[in-house]
């Protein structure tokens, strides 16, 4: 298979007991109910199994079994409630590109632990190209970002430099994976 060809081709590695050994996984083809269930859960994970069953055209017991199987397979992760950043005083979004002084494994591991410890960093991606990391930082105001940038990030011994881009508005935001 050369990757995903269409929605009907969506596959995952599904855990199973295999006569070939524990590390062998079988491919599971999502059916339409699986896809409907995944879309519905991404919209509102607090729905009862009965409400989900009605929405996807399956029985509540079938929905429960499917959800458990998707959790076991690692397709469904933890359920959370989303928070409005503006209403909790974190309405300024900054995209920060960062370049490291060194790419040694130990240096990167220590720096990534530092990044994970910073609550204002919502996302961080190791990148290819000119910059080593791209992160999304949320703060209350420009002064808050300056404190983070000048006091923490640029003071880190492994940071060479950074470039910041302030978001003027949010055009699109989604946590739902296209299924």
N, C-alpha and C positions, 0 to 999 in steps of 0.2 A: 504494500500500500504506500502511495506517495503522499502521505499527509491527508488532511481533511479536504475532501472534494466538495461537500455540500453539508447542509444540516443533517441530511439523512445518513451521512457517512461518519458522524461523530462517534469516536471510539475512545475508550480509556483502557488502561491496564487494570484488570479486575483481579483482586486477590482470590486465589483458589488453591485447593490442595491438588497438586499435580503429581502423577506417577514419575515425572521427570526430575522432581526435586523441589525444595521449598522456594528456590529463587526464580522459578519459572512462573510467569503470570499468563493467564489467558486473556485474550482480547474480548471485551464486552461491547456489543453494539447497543447504543441507546435506542430504545424504541420511542414512539411518540409520547407515551405516558411518562417515561423518564424525562424527556425534554420538557413537557408541560410542567411536571413536578419541579424540576430545577428552576424553570422560569418563575413559577408561582412562589417558591421558597425565597428566591432572590428579591421578590417584590415585598413579601411579608412572611417572615419566618415564624411569626407568632400564631399563625392560623392553626386551628385544630386539625387533626387527621380527617375528621368528618368534612370540614370545610374544604380541605385540600382535595379529598376524594371527589366531592361534587364538582370542583373546579376542573379536575383533570380527567374525569370519567372513569374512576376506579373505585374499589371499595376502600373503606378506612383501613382495614387489615392489610390490604395490598399496599396502600400508601405507606403504612408503618414499616412493612417489610422492605420496601424499596428504599425508604429513607435510611433505615439501618444498614442496608447493603451499601448505599452511597457513602455513608459515614465510614463504614469499615474500609471501603476502597480508598478513602481519603479525598473523595470528590467533594463532599460536603464538609466544611470546616466548622468552627465554632459559630454560634449565633450571637449577634451583638445588636445593640440599639445605636443608631447614628445620632450624633449630637450636632446641633446648629452652631457652627464656629462663631458667628456674629453674636449670638445670644450668650455665649460664655466668654466673651471678650478676646476672641482669637480670630478676628476678621481680616487680618493682613496675611496674605499668602505670598511667599517669596520662593522663587525657584533659584537655587544656588548651585552653581557649577564649581567643582573643586579639583585642584591638581595637587598631587602628592609629591613630596620630595624624594621618596623612595618607594619602590614597588616590591620590596622584600616581603616574603610571606608573613613573617613575625610582625613587621610594621603594619601591614594591612590588617592583620587579625586584631592587633591592639587598637588600631584606629576604628575599625568597624565595631568593636565593643564600645568604644567611646560614643560613636554615633547612635548605637542602640540605647545608650543610657540617657540620651537627651530627649526629653518629652516634647520639645517644640519641633523636632524633626518627625514629620508624619510619614514620609516615604524617603527611601534612599536607594539608588540604583548604581551599581558598578557599571561603568560605561566603556565602550570602545571609542576610539577617536582621541581628540585633543584633550578632553577633560576626563579625569578618572572617576568622578562621582557626580551624580545629579540628585539633588534632594529637594523636597518640598518642605518648607519651614512655615509654621503658623505662629504668629505673635499678635500682641494687642495693637501695636503701633510701630512706627519707624524707629522710635527710640528703643523699643524692645528688641528689634532686630539688630540694631547697632550694638547693643549690649551683648547679644548672642554672638554676632560676627566678630567683633573686636575683642571681647572678653573671653570667649571660649574657643571658637573655631580657628581664628587666625593665630591665637596663642598656642594652639596645639603644635608640638614640636615636629610633627610629620607633615604639616600642611605647607605647601609652597605658595599657593595663592587661590583666590576665589573670585567669582563674578556673580553678581546678584541681579535678579530680574523680578521686579515687583508686579504682581498681577493687578491689573486695573479693574477687571470684572471676571466673573466666572461664567463662561459661555456654556460649558457642559460639565456635568459631574455625574458619575454613575459608579456604583459598586457592583452592578450586575454584569456578569460575563455573558457575552452573546452565545446563546444556546440554540 
